[in-house]
Structure formats: C-alpha cells, structure tokens
Amino acid sequence: MENFNFEKNSQEPNKGKRVAIIGAGPGGLSAGIALQQEGFDVKIFERHKQTKALGGAIILNAIGINILRSYGIKTDDMATTAIQRFRRFDGHQRVLQQFDSSLLNKANVSGWMAGLMRSELYERLLNKIPDDMIVNNHDFISYEEGSEGINILFEGGKSYTADLLIGADGVNSLVRQQLWGKSELQHLGIAVWLGWSEVEGLNRNEIVLNHSDIFQFGYAPLVFKGKNCFEWWFVEPCGENQPEPNDPLSYIRDRLKNFAEPVPEILNATKPQNLFRWLIKYREPLNAWSKGRVTIIGDAAHPTSPYAAYGAGMAIEDGYFLGKYLQGLDLSDVTVIQTGLGKYDNQRVKYTNHVVDFARTLGKIFHNAPKPVRILRDFLLDFTKIPERNIVKNSIEEAESLLKTVLDLEKGNQLSPLTEAEYEEDKSVKF
Ligand SMILES: Cc1cc2nc3c(=O)[nH]c(=O)nc-3n(C[C@H](O)[C@H](O)[C@H](O)COP(=O)(O)OP(=O)(O)OC[C@H]3O[C@@H](n4cnc5c(N)ncnc54)[C@H](O)[C@@H]3O)c2cc1C
C-alpha cells in the first residue's frame, strides 16, 4: 500500500489536527477553508484530476453570502433580491414574500437571495484554498477506524491517516454508505431544467415563480462575468427513464406557451448551450450524521431538491459550522471529537431535514398531485393567505434565525447549538 507522500506535497501534519475531507465540491471546499481558519491541517481528496465546477446557475441566500464574507470572499458584486413572488402562469400574483429588512441591513445585504454561477462560486472558494490542500486523483474506497486515528484508503492502493474524516462526496457518498449503510436513491418524478440568458429591462429586485397546473417557471437576476443576466428554471413531472427531447428549448416553449411575459422573452433569449436537465433524487433523511471519527456534509448528508434552491448553500453552511464546533479541539481524542460532532449534528440535522422535506412536499404539490388536490391547491393559492403563511413558516423563519446565529458568531459571540426544545413546535409541512 502506498502512503500519501508528504515530502512531495506538504509538511507532515500535526497529530490531533489532521482532517481529511473526501470531495472538493462546495461543501468540501467550505469545510476546508473553515477548518484551516481554525488551525487544522486539512487535506481535501478529490477523485477528479482537476477541481472544476459543472452545472449552471445557483441561488445563494444571505446566510451563504455572510459565510463567504467570513472566509474573506468578495460578494458585493452578487445580484441580490429582496422579494420573492409566486404567480399564476397568466401573471396573477399569489404569494409575496418579503424579508426582514432590518435583519438584511444587519447582515449588510440588499436582498435575501443572490444568483451566481456554480463555476464562479467554485472559483471564489478555490482562491481561498492553498495549493497543497487539494489532492486530486484520489478516489476514496473505504476507511478503517482505530484508536489512534482513521486510515483512509483510495483506489490504486494509496492511503492517508487522519484524526477526523469528513465525507463531502456528494449524493452517491461512499463515506455515508460505510458509516450509515446503504440507502436507496429515489427518483421524485420531477425534472428541473436550468438555464440562463441575457435580458434587459426586467425588475432585478425580485425572484418570480410562475405556476401552471403542473409546470413551474422561475427566474432570478444573475450577474455573470460582470454582465446583468437572469437565471431560470423550468420544473416538470418526469419519468426516471424519460429521454431528453432533441430540441429542449422548443420542448420547454411548447409547455409554457400560455405563460405571460416575461417568460417567453427569457426563453427566447436563452442559447441552447446554456441549458441542462437534472432529475430530482431523494434519500430518506438520517437522524444523525456523525459517528466515531467520521461525519458527512452537503449532498452526502442531505441530497437536496433544487426546489429548495439551497443545495450548495446548505453544503457551505455545513462546512462553516463544522469549523465553529471543532474550534480549538484536540482531535486525537475520539471522545472530544464526538462532543464537537454531536453539537454539529444538533445544529444541522433537523434544520436541513426540514428544508429537504419542505422542498419535496412543494415538488409533489406543484407537479405530481392528483387533480382534486390541484384544484384545492389553486383555490388556496388564489383566494387565501394560507399558502403564504406556510411558505413563510417553513422556509423563512428558521433561515432568518440561522442568519442571526451566523451574524452573532461573526461578531465574536459564542455559539449556542439549537436545542431539541426549539424544534418541539410542529414543523410538519401543511398547506
Ligand atoms: C454536476 C452538478 C451540477 C449542479 N448544478 C446545479 C445548479 O446548476 N444549480 C443548483 O442550484 N444546484 C446545482 N447542483 C447542486 C448543488 O450544487 C449541490 O447541492 C452542491 O453541489 C452540493 O455540494 P457538495 O459539496 O455536497 O457535493 P458535490 O458538489 O456533489 O461535490 C462532491 C465532490 O465529491 C467528489 N467525489 C465523489 N465521490 C468521491 C470519491 N469516492 N472520492 C473522491 N472524491 C469523490 C466529486 O467528484 C465532487 O467533486 C449541482 C450538482 C452537481 C453535482
């Protein structure tokens, strides 16, 4: 077995400070920066030869923006929006979400959400990572935990010994599988098409979600390479093996032909190469992520429907909170690790499970509900405030409270993990 070569790559790490992260996605990179800031010796093992981002535009909320700032990353050029509107396909307004403006002021952001390209997020995170932290071409296979540390095994007989292992290896995480056993990745019966285009003259201070009976078209402002653009997403019911259409833009236009402006305008401005389809997958949530010297973060822990528009954001948050809860700990002692990771689980597991659950419920209600449920849904949306109250309760209140925690931490205050009592109130998702 070939051991990791420190002479070639970096200095020998300190026992008690050795952290190995599997996967250089947004979660792994965030954890890498956060833990290095806390004085740990971090290595991120990525199976690809090069670390680069695939995918289109994503949404980051004020929590993610503030975390990036705490890493010293520039965020003031992001296109933030303070309003989220739900509209019927013909333009009739159904729900208007406004965010707490005094909190936004405290957070030093002009809006709650910002659109940015996944590639730009990567670039900004990578700029904060020292060259020798990422070890490419290392495909994780398994780990062996011992009293003195954890031995991590890679394809080709390579290995590395650490005090703590973090699985940031995405939706098909092998770290999660070894730690918590196999679980089925279920197709939710929904596909999301993600695209972006350059359009002038639209309101850049709002995110708009337009729904018909079974389709959704949403759009949000995006700044890409200094240019004012819009990112958009089209959500439709979709079988797991349904092939992609030959001409996706005509296919989408056809399904949205009754949608009011600016939907046609945004679609017409989209270039075919700036568009891709993504099938939505789901795993039954876990009640804990950490055991012994191992934990998981990001999509490895909570594969997230893009309905939440929060997958990359939650992965970044996971990494940030790991840094906070492991601050100052000697990781050679497994009981010390367990205390830190227990607090991390307490902070993150229920919060992210709730986000994932709510996104899944919205996906079902808007795209896969039987006809009678759709009629009731549209009646409630068109004539009552019940959906608005539920959306605020399920997607805003807890996030605003989390933002307050991050702002407190950045002021130098101590972290108080969420208690079970804070989750006692009924969080079940109802319409
Ligand atoms: C290809 C892709 C495109 C996406 N596009 C969008 C988008 O346009 N908009 C949006 O809102 N969200 C998008 N998402 C979702 C969002 O970005 C994810 O929720 C977010 O990336 C989760 O971050 P993560 O770090 O947990 O996992 P990931 O981003 O999946 O990163 C996991 C990393 O682990 C590596 N890895 C996996 N297995 C191993 C192994 N055995 N050994 C070593 N390394 C391993 C992978 O190569 C990868 O680099 C996309 C996700 C993916 C995977």
PDBQT file of the ligand as one rigid body, heavy atoms in Angstrom, charges set to zero:
ROOT
HETATM    1  C1  LIG A 501     -22.938  18.295 -11.635  1.00  0.00    +0.000 C 
HETATM    2  C2  LIG A 501     -23.790  19.118 -10.704  1.00  0.00    +0.000 A 
HETATM    3  C3  LIG A 501     -24.399  20.275 -11.184  1.00  0.00    +0.000 A 
HETATM    4  C4  LIG A 501     -25.203  21.022 -10.330  1.00  0.00    +0.000 A 
HETATM    5  N1  LIG A 501     -25.755  22.151 -10.812  1.00  0.00    +0.000 NA
HETATM    6  C5  LIG A 501     -26.535  22.894 -10.005  1.00  0.00    +0.000 A 
HETATM    7  C6  LIG A 501     -27.120  24.063 -10.491  1.00  0.00    +0.000 A 
HETATM    8  O1  LIG A 501     -26.937  24.431 -11.632  1.00  0.00    +0.000 OA
HETATM    9  N2  LIG A 501     -27.915  24.767  -9.652  1.00  0.00    +0.000 N 
HETATM   10  C7  LIG A 501     -28.127  24.380  -8.354  1.00  0.00    +0.000 A 
HETATM   11  O2  LIG A 501     -28.848  25.042  -7.612  1.00  0.00    +0.000 OA
HETATM   12  N3  LIG A 501     -27.536  23.294  -7.844  1.00  0.00    +0.000 NA
HETATM   13  C8  LIG A 501     -26.751  22.544  -8.646  1.00  0.00    +0.000 A 
HETATM   14  N4  LIG A 501     -26.202  21.444  -8.174  1.00  0.00    +0.000 N 
HETATM   15  C9  LIG A 501     -26.476  21.074  -6.775  1.00  0.00    +0.000 C 
HETATM   16  C10 LIG A 501     -25.670  21.793  -5.800  1.00  0.00    +0.000 C 
HETATM   17  O3  LIG A 501     -24.568  22.370  -6.435  1.00  0.00    +0.000 OA
HETATM   18  C11 LIG A 501     -25.301  20.726  -4.777  1.00  0.00    +0.000 C 
HETATM   19  O4  LIG A 501     -26.360  20.673  -3.833  1.00  0.00    +0.000 OA
HETATM   20  C12 LIG A 501     -23.976  21.052  -4.159  1.00  0.00    +0.000 C 
HETATM   21  O5  LIG A 501     -23.011  20.963  -5.180  1.00  0.00    +0.000 OA
HETATM   22  C13 LIG A 501     -23.653  20.098  -3.031  1.00  0.00    +0.000 C 
HETATM   23  O6  LIG A 501     -22.310  20.250  -2.709  1.00  0.00    +0.000 OA
HETATM   24  P1  LIG A 501     -21.430  19.064  -2.130  1.00  0.00    +0.000 P 
HETATM   25  O7  LIG A 501     -20.078  19.649  -1.926  1.00  0.00    +0.000 OA
HETATM   26  O8  LIG A 501     -22.119  18.441  -1.006  1.00  0.00    +0.000 OA
HETATM   27  O9  LIG A 501     -21.419  17.935  -3.257  1.00  0.00    +0.000 OA
HETATM   28  P2  LIG A 501     -20.917  17.940  -4.764  1.00  0.00    +0.000 P 
HETATM   29  O10 LIG A 501     -20.979  19.287  -5.350  1.00  0.00    +0.000 OA
HETATM   30  O11 LIG A 501     -21.623  16.843  -5.443  1.00  0.00    +0.000 OA
HETATM   31  O12 LIG A 501     -19.364  17.562  -4.643  1.00  0.00    +0.000 OA
HETATM   32  C14 LIG A 501     -18.930  16.251  -4.307  1.00  0.00    +0.000 C 
HETATM   33  C15 LIG A 501     -17.483  16.096  -4.729  1.00  0.00    +0.000 C 
HETATM   34  O13 LIG A 501     -17.021  14.832  -4.254  1.00  0.00    +0.000 OA
HETATM   35  C16 LIG A 501     -16.273  14.190  -5.268  1.00  0.00    +0.000 C 
HETATM   36  N5  LIG A 501     -16.329  12.754  -5.015  1.00  0.00    +0.000 N 
HETATM   37  C17 LIG A 501     -17.416  11.955  -5.082  1.00  0.00    +0.000 A 
HETATM   38  N6  LIG A 501     -17.080  10.685  -4.766  1.00  0.00    +0.000 NA
HETATM   39  C18 LIG A 501     -15.757  10.680  -4.484  1.00  0.00    +0.000 A 
HETATM   40  C19 LIG A 501     -14.832   9.666  -4.108  1.00  0.00    +0.000 A 
HETATM   41  N7  LIG A 501     -15.205   8.397  -3.968  1.00  0.00    +0.000 N 
HETATM   42  N8  LIG A 501     -13.543  10.011  -3.899  1.00  0.00    +0.000 NA
HETATM   43  C20 LIG A 501     -13.141  11.310  -4.042  1.00  0.00    +0.000 A 
HETATM   44  N9  LIG A 501     -13.964  12.303  -4.424  1.00  0.00    +0.000 NA
HETATM   45  C21 LIG A 501     -15.265  11.998  -4.644  1.00  0.00    +0.000 A 
HETATM   46  C22 LIG A 501     -16.976  14.625  -6.553  1.00  0.00    +0.000 C 
HETATM   47  O14 LIG A 501     -16.129  14.477  -7.687  1.00  0.00    +0.000 OA
HETATM   48  C23 LIG A 501     -17.311  16.071  -6.253  1.00  0.00    +0.000 C 
HETATM   49  O15 LIG A 501     -16.267  16.943  -6.606  1.00  0.00    +0.000 OA
HETATM   50  C24 LIG A 501     -25.402  20.655  -8.994  1.00  0.00    +0.000 A 
HETATM   51  C25 LIG A 501     -24.783  19.498  -8.524  1.00  0.00    +0.000 A 
HETATM   52  C26 LIG A 501     -23.975  18.741  -9.359  1.00  0.00    +0.000 A 
HETATM   53  C27 LIG A 501     -23.299  17.510  -8.817  1.00  0.00    +0.000 C 
ENDROOT
TORSDOF 0
